[in-house]
Amino acid sequence: HYQLTPNSSLKAAYSRNYQYLFQVNNSTVQLPSNIWLPANNNIKPRFADQFSLGYFTTLDKKGKLEFSAEAYAHFMHRVTDYRDNAHLFLNDNLATEIRTGTGQAYGLELMLRKKGKKFNGAISYTLSKVAFNIPGINQGKSYAPRYDRPHNLSMNVSYELGRRWRISSTFTYMSGSNVTLPVGLIVVNNRLYNYFTKRNAFRLPYFMQWDIAITLKSRQRKRWQGEWTFGVTNVL
């Protein structure tokens, strides 16, 4: 952490994290198969190194308007995925269909936050890219995993209508996840099979959701305090 001015600073960080239980996702649409696997003699623990550098500042003298921009690089080791043409249906030994490799993730996160007595709000945007490189998958070429979503926008606001009433709203937009779709059919021994080319070459439509809620707080009590929240999920 380095203080540039009384209102702004730079922050840098490094971390290494180990993961001993991880999920393997199948991105084929017609047969989703997600399993949890612990580290064992065949699959070593996954670990990742992350570097980040950020700029944080307040845009007003009272410190009620904050802005931050942070970039990160995430290097993953021993990431897992199903091999190409894996046999998943009625397979009691799914671990034999799994391959390990490396992954990289890069991103830029922006956030603007407003603090106040009555009005509070924040807007954040993340631009990111994730890629895996695993031998035996996608002909050895790098590919995007299912959870690679380049754009992620989030907005939330709340306003105090009085001592007991508060109205709030949240809006979320993000890119669709990646999936593997067949590009044709092949015939083997007079049977039809789906034909796949690239892993996760298709992206689903974007995800968008807008929620609205109103909250009624209880009157001030010495022993307890509660509130009622009434909301509408997915207004659009």
Solvent accessible surface area in square Angstrom, and as a share of the most:
residue,aa,sasa,rsa
1,H,144,0.64
2,Y,144,0.55
3,Q,92,0.41
4,L,78,0.39
5,T,68,0.39
6,P,130,0.82
7,N,77,0.40
8,S,9,0.06
9,S,7,0.05
10,L,66,0.33
11,K,84,0.36
12,A,73,0.57
13,A,64,0.50
14,Y,120,0.46
15,S,45,0.29
16,R,112,0.41
17,N,89,0.45
18,Y,108,0.41
19,Q,76,0.34
20,Y,131,0.50
21,L,93,0.46
22,F,0,0.00
23,Q,67,0.30
24,V,1,0.00
25,N,47,0.24
26,N,13,0.07
27,S,8,0.05
28,T,23,0.13
29,V,79,0.45
30,Q,99,0.44
31,L,69,0.34
32,P,86,0.54
33,S,22,0.14
34,N,76,0.39
35,I,38,0.19
36,W,153,0.54
37,L,24,0.12
38,P,74,0.47
39,A,29,0.23
40,N,69,0.35
41,N,153,0.78
42,N,136,0.70
43,I,10,0.05
44,K,122,0.52
45,P,34,0.21
46,R,39,0.14
47,F,30,0.13
48,A,11,0.08
49,D,14,0.07
50,Q,62,0.28
51,F,102,0.42
52,S,18,0.12
53,L,105,0.52
54,G,2,0.02
55,Y,83,0.32
56,F,59,0.24
57,T,19,0.11
58,T,39,0.23
59,L,101,0.50
60,D,49,0.25
61,K,203,0.86
62,K,164,0.69
63,G,26,0.25
64,K,76,0.32
65,L,53,0.26
66,E,44,0.20
67,F,64,0.27
68,S,13,0.09
69,A,25,0.19
70,E,49,0.22
71,A,48,0.37
72,Y,46,0.18
73,A,21,0.16
74,H,41,0.18
75,F,69,0.29
76,M,18,0.08
77,H,57,0.25
78,R,84,0.31
79,V,0,0.00
80,T,8,0.05
81,D,14,0.07
82,Y,5,0.02
83,R,58,0.21
84,D,46,0.24
85,N,127,0.65
86,A,25,0.20
87,H,124,0.56
88,L,24,0.12
89,F,151,0.63
90,L,155,0.77
91,N,38,0.19
92,D,143,0.74
93,N,97,0.50
94,L,31,0.15
95,A,43,0.33
96,T,89,0.52
97,E,15,0.07
98,I,13,0.07
99,R,88,0.32
100,T,59,0.34
101,G,12,0.11
102,T,59,0.34
103,G,1,0.01
104,Q,53,0.24
105,A,11,0.08
106,Y,104,0.40
107,G,12,0.11
108,L,72,0.36
109,E,72,0.32
110,L,61,0.30
111,M,57,0.25
112,L,68,0.34
113,R,90,0.33
114,K,72,0.31
115,K,86,0.37
116,G,24,0.23
117,K,187,0.79
118,K,115,0.49
119,F,90,0.37
120,N,52,0.27
121,G,11,0.10
122,A,21,0.16
123,I,68,0.35
124,S,39,0.25
125,Y,67,0.25
126,T,32,0.18
127,L,82,0.41
128,S,20,0.13
129,K,107,0.45
130,V,14,0.08
131,A,22,0.17
132,F,11,0.05
133,N,63,0.32
134,I,0,0.00
135,P,92,0.58
136,G,49,0.47
137,I,0,0.00
138,N,15,0.08
139,Q,150,0.67
140,G,37,0.35
141,K,129,0.55
142,S,66,0.43
143,Y,13,0.05
144,A,17,0.13
145,P,6,0.04
146,R,79,0.29
147,Y,113,0.43
148,D,1,0.00
149,R,73,0.27
150,P,29,0.18
151,H,79,0.35
152,N,52,0.27
153,L,46,0.23
154,S,32,0.21
155,M,69,0.31
156,N,66,0.34
157,V,66,0.38
158,S,26,0.16
159,Y,91,0.34
160,E,37,0.17
161,L,97,0.48
162,G,37,0.36
163,R,230,0.84
164,R,71,0.26
165,W,107,0.38
166,R,57,0.21
167,I,68,0.34
168,S,34,0.22
169,S,26,0.16
170,T,55,0.32
171,F,42,0.18
172,T,30,0.17
173,Y,69,0.26
174,M,39,0.17
175,S,10,0.07
176,G,4,0.04
177,S,11,0.07
178,N,5,0.03
179,V,2,0.01
180,T,9,0.05
181,L,61,0.31
182,P,52,0.33
183,V,78,0.45
184,G,31,0.30
185,L,110,0.55
186,I,77,0.39
187,V,98,0.56
188,V,70,0.40
189,N,137,0.70
190,N,148,0.76
191,R,157,0.57
192,L,119,0.59
193,Y,94,0.36
194,N,65,0.33
195,Y,101,0.38
196,F,62,0.26
197,T,70,0.41
198,K,137,0.58
199,R,31,0.11
200,N,12,0.06
201,A,57,0.44
202,F,82,0.34
203,R,103,0.38
204,L,75,0.37
205,P,111,0.70
206,Y,126,0.48
207,F,89,0.37
208,M,75,0.34
209,Q,46,0.20
210,W,85,0.30
211,D,39,0.20
212,I,55,0.28
213,A,24,0.19
214,I,58,0.29
215,T,5,0.03
216,L,37,0.18
217,K,48,0.20
218,S,24,0.16
219,R,152,0.55
220,Q,151,0.67
221,R,124,0.45
222,K,208,0.88
223,R,230,0.84
224,W,149,0.52
225,Q,114,0.50
226,G,29,0.28
227,E,99,0.44
228,W,174,0.61
229,T,82,0.47
230,F,110,0.46
231,G,55,0.53
232,V,91,0.53
233,T,100,0.58
234,N,82,0.42
235,V,60,0.34
236,L,125,0.62
